[in-house]
């Protein structure tokens, strides 16, 4: 849970603009990013899905940034 919160917070830090996400949404973003990053790291052969390593952590943050961009673009298109 703490890793998910850190990953979600880093994703928000690396994304431009103001995101309208609360603590729960940031945590969810980080957890989903962690799962995607863990799968990518597993596919690259750097460890198992739930193993904490630097490649998986970086992939998790990148995945969370991507997810945040998708969420922001979808919510922006609804309000336009």
N, C-alpha and C positions, 0 to 999 in steps of 0.2 A: 504494500500500500504506500509506504513512504517513497519507494523508488518510482512508483507511478505518479505521485504528486510532484516529485522532483523533475521527472521527465516532462510532465504537463506544464510545469512552471517554466522550464527551459524552452519548451516549444513556444510558449506565449512570449517569452523574452526575445526570441529570435524572429518573431513575426511582427511585421510593421503594423502600426495602427493600434487602436484600442479594441480589444475583444470584450464582448459582453458576456464573459463566462464567470460563473461563481466557483467556489472551491470544489463543489461536487463535480461540475463539468470539467474542471481542470484535472481532477483526479481520474475521471473516466477517460479523458483524452490521453493522459499518460499511461493508463493501464492498457488501452487499446493499442497505443503506440508501442508499448512494451511487448505485447503479444506479436505484433507485426514485426518488430525489430528482432525478437527472439526467433521467429520463423526464418527471417532472412539470414541471421547469423547461423542458424542450424543448416540452412541450405548451402551456405558458404563453407560449412564444415569447421566452424570455430568453436563449437560447443553445443550443448543440448538447448532445448527451448527455454528451460527455466534456469539455466546457468548464467550467473552474472559475470560478464566479461566486457572489455572495452569496445570491441566491435559490435556486440549486441546492444550496448548502451548507446553508442553513436547511431546505430541503425534505428533504435527506438526513438531517439530525439528527432531524427530526420523524418521518420514515419509520422510522428505526432505533429511536426510542423506541416507536413503534407496534408494530414487530416484536418488540421486547423484551417488551412487554406481552403480546403473543400467545403468545410462547414461555413466559413465566412463568405465564400462566393455564392453558396446556395441561399444563405439567409439574406445576403445583399440583393439577390435577384428577386426575392419575394417582396422586399420592401420597395423596390423600384417601380 
